[in-house]
Amino acid sequence: MKGWHAAFLALLLLALGAWADDDLNGAAVTLARKTTAFAGRGEAIAISYRNISSLGSSEWGEIRAAFEAALRDAGARPSDSAAVEARISLSENASHYLLVEEARKGDDRQVWIASWARPAAPLTKTGGISLERKQVWQQPAAILDIAFPPDGMLVLSPDRMSLYTRAGEGWALRQFVLLAPAKPWPRDLRGRIHLNGAAFQTFLPGMSCNGNTEPALSMECRAGDAPWVLESGSHALMLANFAATRNYFDGRIVTQTGARKTVAPFYSAASVESGGRALWLMTQIDGRAAIADAAFDSMGSIASWGSDIVGVDARCGPGSQVLATRATDAGETDAIQSYAIAGGAATPVTAPALFPGPVTALWPSGPAAALAVARDLASGEYIAYVVTISCGS
């Protein structure tokens, strides 16, 4: 796989000058005919796919279906297992989508590229509002959360909490504390740092910790299901119980007024101001984002978001905004977009900010920013970004 991946990256540089078809179907037919000529008519072909473009799962499904239909029309047929293998990757540049195929039959290997023009982006009146992202850290191990105490940076990983201090224009490791969970972590591990100056709380499935970065990094952890603190901007927070063996909150919450409520299980929550009133949004495990008032009474739902959202204080209009990931599969690139909520509907107010792989964590980073972590599909490493909204002029 590493050899194929290196070859693929090199081919993308050449693909800028590759022959462009009129549309997706033309590109699919081009590759299907070359594949059939290589394999032989009537042959079965085992196909694997990889999406490293900005397109979501529905568009990617259409591309796969178009190629397999063109393959059948050309006289070959897809199969789960066959002597001929085809690996197809979708990428993109500023003007085109690129389909790169590597076909193998025994020791013989061929590589082809087909492309088609990306449609011009529709003009939207966003008033100059945009999302800005700044990379702050990268490492091989998963990044669960990052926080910024005075003159430092805390990085929460599955096995440790690390404290870094400024070193020139970068960061240098100062100390770390190992984590010792009472039970193995769940597969899709999540963790959160709640910062208060130099003091902090850390929340993990089945474990919570209290710590401080001054005069040195210290942290004391204990097993239990203490509720996590979920803040949204500077004006709203809730306490929520995490399902220790899963990757979501079980629905037991405590509101800012101290009222105990039970809602549907959810992955993340954000508060926004809309029409002069505060609303809560919660991305539920059924794929919808529930809208609730300040008392957490239902007011509708939103479809088509991913599982991670964050509320921010930026006011580029009459209300505040929510940042949301999009619904993607685990092996795809991801994007974050800012939305305003009005009349029970979500209206995008920025273009999507693209990331080099799936977003694995999205948490508030102060009142007006978010901390986003993406697993880079090219390197396999985890990259953390601070995402902010620029209201423009």
Secondary structure, 3 states (H helix, E strand, C coil): CHHHHHHHHHHHHHHCCCCEECCHHHHHHHHHHHHHHHHCCCCEEEEEEEECCCCCHHHHHHHHHHHHHHHHHHCCEEECCCCEEEEEEEEECCCEEEEEEEEEECCEEEEEEEEEECCCCCCCCCCCCEEEEEEEEEECCCCCEEECCCCEEEEECCCEEEEEEEECCEEEEEEEEECCCCCCCCCCCCCEEEEECCEEEEEECCEEEEEECCCCCEEEEEECCCCEEEEECCCEEEEEEECCCCCCEEEEEECCCCCEEECCCEEEEEEEEECCEEEEEEEECCCCEEEEECCCCEEEEECCEEEEEEEECCCCCCCCEEEEEECCCCCCCEEEEEEEEECCEEEECCCCEEECCCEEEEEECCCCEEEEEEECCCCCCEEEEEEEEECCC
